[in-house]
């Protein structure tokens, strides 16, 4: 979410965040299908299907994580695929956010601001409710 907020205006961010949440649901759907597929690994295989699945998913996760660290820029200014003119255009586009792009200096007032931010608490509540509902659904299915 932090990366998305550096590239889009506040008006555009809602749609982008919705895409991230849709991705979580799709991940659960495809994860279930993937799990089902790995349950059909031959019983004569050297490893159980679930072990092979965790190894495969772990390798993909590691490769994806490393590629993100290597290729996704920290800020629009460090994006090597943009020209200087394109960076200026992007910064002009998102300046209405009035949030800044990069801040390496910590201030205690930032913690106070976060604690008093309604949106942070709303996001926390959404994530907590999703986890509780996931747990309840899993409990019912067992």
Phi, psi and omega in degrees: 000323179296317178297316180298324182291342178277345186250344186230153176287165180302324180295324181277339186294324182304315179296317181295320179293325176298321176299320179298318181290323175299322178299324178295317178295317178297324177299320178292321179296309181291330176297320177295317178295320178295318177299317178300318180295318181288343175290344182261018174292143182306136178296345181269003179293154182292335176236150176294154182304319182293327178292318178297320180298314181294324177295313181297313180294322178297317179296316179297318180296316179297314179298317179295316179298315179296318180294325177293316179299321183281325191248341180270120182290148179293322181220162176301330181292335181263009180284110184288344181274359176255146171278167179300323179294319180293324177296317178298318179299316179297315180296323175295323181295319186262003183294340178295340178295329182053040181248343185083167182249320187218135177215113181259002183255123180273137176229137178302334180295337178295321178295314179300317180298319179294317181296326182271000184277116180299321182297324177296316179293322177296317178297317178300317180296319179298312181296318179297316179296321178298316179296317179297316179296320176301315181296317181295318179296316179297323180294319179292321182289335178282000000 
